[in-house]
């Protein structure tokens, strides 16, 4: 997952300089491990959530990240079957952390609750993934034409 504002030809344009990593106030950008060529930046939601502040894109000298494109973040959360609540363990950490209220829990039999996600409300900020103790949140692209995974 590339930083917000990643252009379609990101891997060809990015020099791997690391300016975006240094500029990110949330410190959620890392260098792509074991990559041939320059170590390109990736978003790591285990470190925190994105505020879409544009600092990473504004620090990019090559144009690989474009500040105007930050609102077009193509990622949305999905909740996997490893969710603790589906196993009957009381947890709704992702719902509590989701500011736009894209995640809700529906009560089921046996004391379980099923998470439901409204993709139209999800900003893809990663706060739910950061707070999930089971690592049950993953992300998928809304717009597969944007290069964001390598």
C-alpha positions in Angstrom: 0.0 0.0 0.0 1.6 3.2 -1.2 1.3 6.5 0.6 -1.7 8.8 0.0 -1.4 10.7 -3.3 0.6 8.0 -5.0 0.6 8.5 -8.8 -0.2 5.8 -11.3 3.5 5.4 -12.2 4.7 5.7 -8.6 7.3 2.9 -8.8 8.9 4.6 -11.9 8.8 8.1 -10.5 9.8 7.6 -6.8 13.5 7.9 -6.1 13.3 6.2 -2.7 14.8 9.3 -1.1 12.7 8.9 2.1 11.6 12.5 2.4 8.0 11.3 2.7 8.9 9.0 5.6 10.6 11.9 7.5 7.6 14.2 6.8 4.9 11.9 8.0 3.8 13.1 11.5 2.1 9.8 12.2 5.3 7.8 11.4 3.3 5.2 9.5 5.5 5.1 6.4 8.2 2.5 6.1 10.7 1.5 3.4 9.6 -1.5 1.3 11.7 -4.4 2.6 13.7 -6.5 0.2 12.8 -4.5 -2.8 15.1 -4.5 -5.9 16.2 -0.9 -6.7 15.3 2.0 -4.4 13.4 1.1 -1.2 10.0 2.6 -1.9 7.7 3.8 0.9 4.7 1.7 2.1 2.0 2.5 4.6 2.1 0.3 7.7 -1.1 0.5 9.8 0.4 -1.5 12.6 2.2 1.7 13.5 -0.9 4.0 13.5 -3.5 5.6 11.3 -3.3 8.1 8.5 -4.8 11.6 9.0 -4.5 12.4 5.3 -2.6 15.6 6.3 -0.7 15.6 3.0 2.7 16.1 4.6 4.2 13.1 2.8 3.0 14.3 -0.6 4.1 17.9 0.0 7.6 16.6 0.9 7.8 14.6 -2.4 10.2 16.4 -4.8 9.8 13.9 -7.6 6.0 14.2 -8.0 5.5 10.5 -7.2 3.1 11.7 -4.5 0.7 14.4 -5.4 -1.0 16.5 -2.6 -4.1 17.1 -4.7 -4.6 13.4 -5.1 -4.6 12.6 -1.4 -8.4 12.7 -1.1 -8.6 10.0 -3.8 -7.2 7.4 -1.4 -8.3 4.1 -3.2 -8.3 1.8 -0.1 -11.1 0.6 2.0 -11.1 -1.7 5.1 -12.4 -5.2 5.2 -12.8 -7.4 8.3 -11.7 -11.0 8.1 -13.0 -14.1 9.8 -10.3 -13.8 12.5 -12.3 -11.1 14.2 -12.5 -11.9 17.9 -16.2 -10.9 18.1 -17.1 -13.6 15.6 -15.6 -16.1 18.0 -17.7 -14.9 20.9 -15.0 -12.7 22.5 -16.3 -9.3 23.4 -14.4 -6.9 21.3 -15.6 -3.9 19.3 -12.3 -2.0 19.3 -12.5 -1.2 15.6 -16.0 0.3 15.9 -14.9 2.4 18.8 -11.9 3.7 16.8 -13.8 4.4 13.6 -14.5 8.1 13.5 -16.7 8.1 10.4 -18.7 5.2 12.0 -18.2 2.9 9.0 -18.0 -0.2 11.3 -21.0 -1.5 13.2 -21.6 -4.7 15.0 -24.8 -6.8 14.6 -25.8 -9.1 17.5 -25.9 -12.8 16.7 -26.9 -15.9 18.7 -24.5 -17.3 21.2 -23.2 -13.9 22.5 -21.4 -13.1 19.3 -21.6 -10.0 17.2 -20.8 -9.7 13.5 -18.9 -6.7 12.2 -20.4 -4.9 9.2 -18.5 -2.3 7.2 -20.1 0.5 5.1 -17.5 1.0 2.4 -19.1 4.3 1.4 -18.3 5.7 4.9 -14.8 4.1 5.2 -12.0 6.5 4.6 -9.3 3.8 4.6 -7.4 5.7 7.4 -6.4 2.5 9.1 -7.4 3.4 12.7 -9.5 0.2 12.8 -6.5 -1.9 11.8 -4.2 -0.2 14.3 -6.6 -0.9 17.2 -7.6 -4.4 16.3 -6.0 -6.8 18.7 -6.5 -9.8 16.3 -5.1 -8.2 13.2 -8.5 -8.9 11.5 -8.6 -5.8 9.4 -7.2 -5.8 5.9 -7.5 -3.4 3.0 -8.6 -3.7 -0.6 -8.5 -1.2 -3.4 -11.7 0.5 -4.5 -10.1 1.6 -7.8 -7.9 -1.2 -9.2 -6.4 1.2 -11.8 -4.3 3.0 -9.3 -0.9 1.4 -8.6 -0.7 1.1 -4.8 0.5 -2.5 -4.2 3.7 -3.9 -5.4 
